[in-house]
Every structure is written in C-alpha cells, then in structure tokens.
Amino acid sequence: MKITISAAAMAVGMVMLTATLPAQKPAAPAPAAKAGPAPVIVLETVKGTIEFETFPEDAPKTVEHIVALVKKNFYNGLRFHRAEENFLVQIGDPTSRDMSREAYWGRGPGSGAPIGVSEISKKRRHAPGTVAMAHSGDPKYADSQFYIVMQPRPGLDGKYTIFGRVTSGMDVVKKLKRADILKKASVKS
C-alpha cells in the first residue's frame, strides 16, 4: 500500500514538476544540404555552340538520364534529324549517324533505356528556347530524343517533359538544318 501511495505521489510530483518547467522549443532541423548548380549542357554543332540550363527540380530523372547520355558521348556525331524553320530542331536518334538510313531518322531505337516516368510540369511552358523530350505517344517512354523550340508553342504544353532552356546560342538553333552534325555534347555545372 505504501508503494502505491509513493508511486502516486511521485506521479503527482512529476506532473507538477513538468507543469512548472518552461516549454522547450523543438530542436531546429539540420540545414538541408544544398544541391550543386543545375547541370548545363553544351552542344557544339557545325553551326556554332548552344548552351542550355537544365531543370532537375522539375524533371530529375529526365535530367539525370540526359546528363548520363551526354557523359557517355551518346550524342557526339549525331545529326539533327528534324529541323523546321521557325518551329523546332530535334536530335537524339543514333540512326542519324548513317546517311543511308535517312528515311528512318527519328524512328530509331534511341539509347534503348527509356526514362520510364513522365515529368510534365504545369509551371513550364513551351517558350522560345525550351528544351523538351520527344516521344511517340507516351511521355514515360521518352529516351534520347529532345527538341528545342524557336517560337512559343502552347499546343505542346502539358504533353512533353520540359527539362531545360537555352541560355546562349538561339541564333545557332535558328541556323540548324536537317542533317547538320552535333560534333560534341558536354556537361558543365
């Protein structure tokens, strides 16, 4: 019986002690590790150099996939297989290395490893210089082909993953013609 009373007394004492202590602020969360700068892709074409910033915050898997392909030299030597004046240029089909297969350019297998996810952002729009992933019907099957638009193209909004924006070289984009070669693609951060 004495133990029960002591336990009760201790419980009451603890409650009273807790009630008299000032409230403590929760520990501040550790600062988030800052991500490095977004990768910048550099395209050295036969007509000049194009640079575009990427949007890893909006399309992380797409940016990671394209950066990996660039680092593997996948794009080096490819041709722009689509170039429509005042509309867009497109690249990324390895078939374009072979002039005898020109009729099949744009239908090629890509890298063989689709991204597997659609990262379409409602906040990104097809403004001049937009860089987005091409696909043949389902954005999650986009692989290596991407395009750059020259004019606003609101009809494309919400249908394609936008993962970058040209920061220099739009004059070069506008000069590109079908079969122009991408000499070298590289990444800088």
Buried (B, 14 or more C-beta within 10 A) or exposed (E): EEEEEEEEEEEEEEEEEEEEEEEEEEEEEEEEEEEEEBBBBBBBBBBBEBBBBBBBEBBBBBBBBBBEBBEEEBBBBBBBBBBEEEEBBBBBBBBBBEEEEBEEBBEBEBBEEBBEBBBBBEEBBBBBBBBBBBBEEEBBBBBBBBBBBBEEBEEBBBEBBBBBBBEBBBEBBBBBEBBBBBBBBBBEE
